[in-house]
Every structure is written in structure tokens, then in C-alpha cells.
Amino acid sequence: MPEQTGAETGIIAVEVSAEHDLEADHADAVVEVKASAFFTGAAAFTNAKELAALVRGLEELGVPRTAVSLQAVQAETNEGLLTRSSSATYTVLIRLEQLERVGDVLAACTTLKQATLRELRWGYSRELAAQQEWMEALAAESVKKARRVAAGLGVKLGALHRFAERPESPNYNLRRGDFLGSDDMAPRASYSKGRVPLGFAVSHRKRVQVMATAEFHTSPTS
């Protein structure tokens, strides 16, 4: 990015940026399960047999019951009457801490006729800390860059006037399989038994750009 100078105010302004790859540390799978009975709360996991089957399958893969949470229940009523025998669609969220098991879990969902994977979101718990580390590195780079500009102009670099983080550019230049943020959502898709989904990106790395502007006072060298 171009350097700017303000000779009339004795200010040198520089812009710095960097790109980094960030690895996901967990994933959230949102699954819909169609069941033949209506229950709410924790009772759904033991009394709705289709939902219980999903939980058992996940436990066999090493995913604990505590990693599965009930997000919503939509009941189908008969003539306006809601009973335990009413069919229902359960929406559950599965938190996957072991990313190497994501493929196995997705495969397990496809083997259950009543289960449909609706969303897969990658999580980046370290993103805030990483952003802070990257910004510290940018601050150091801004000083080096300003010194080079000052040397080229024949002036002495003074104290910092202003340092500001710039918003991330809207043009991410994403590569195939990249995602956009800590609450990233993969494209919606449905998994059917015996079929391989098309256009469903499975990746857990994203490219993050950090940018900043720094302004420094200057003074004559003599």
C-alpha cells in the first residue's frame, strides 16, 4: 500500500498489512432428526428413539452425550391436538472437539434415515488472541516502515501520533474451501443415505487479513 507524507504538518503516515492462516479448533454440526414421538428437554434424548439412536451412534465414535444439545423441536399435530404420539422434528447441535473425527460423524449422520445434516460451522477459539498477536507484529512493522520513509525523506522520525487498526477488506480473495469468520457457516446441504453431497465444502482453515495505519511526527535532521 502507498506511503503518505504530510510535510506541512510534519507527519509520516504508513499503512501495513499481513495475511495469516488460522486453523479451526472445533466444529458445530446442526442436524435435524425426524422422530415419531414428541418430547421436550432432556427427555427427548432418551424417549425419542430416533434421536436416541443418533446419540448412541455418536457415542460409539467417541462423541460424548454432553456434546449434543437440543436447539429446537417442531411438532406435527393431528387436528390441532399435541400429544406424545405426535411426530416431531428435532434440531440438535453437535460440538466436535476432535476435528479428525468430523468425517466419521458426518458419515454416521448419513446412515440414519431420519437424520439430515443442515449446517457445518467451524469454530476458531484462538482468533481473538491471534488477532492481537498479529496486530503487535504489525505495529513493529509500521515503525520499521516509517523509519525507511523518514530516511528517504531526509527527516528524523519522532514519536507516534496515531495508530489505528483498519477494518478487514471486503475482498477476501478466498481460495476454494476457505471460510469467513468465527461463526462461519458451510453452505446448506442435505446428506442422504448412500449419496455423496456435492458442493459442500469441508475445510477447517481460513485466511485472515489484518491491516493498520500508523502516523509519526517528524523533525528536521539538523
Secondary structure, DSSP 8 states (H G I E B T S, - for coil): ---EEETTTTEEEEEEEEEEEEE--EEEEEEEEEESS---TTHHHHHSHHHHHHHHHHHHTT--GGGEEEEEEEEE-BTTB--TTSEEEEEEEEEES-GGGHHHHHHHHHH-TTEEEEEEEEE-TTHHHHHHHHHHHHHHHHHHHHHHHHHHHTEEEEEEEEEEEE---S-----TT---STT---------TT---SS-----EEEEEEEEEEEEEEEE--
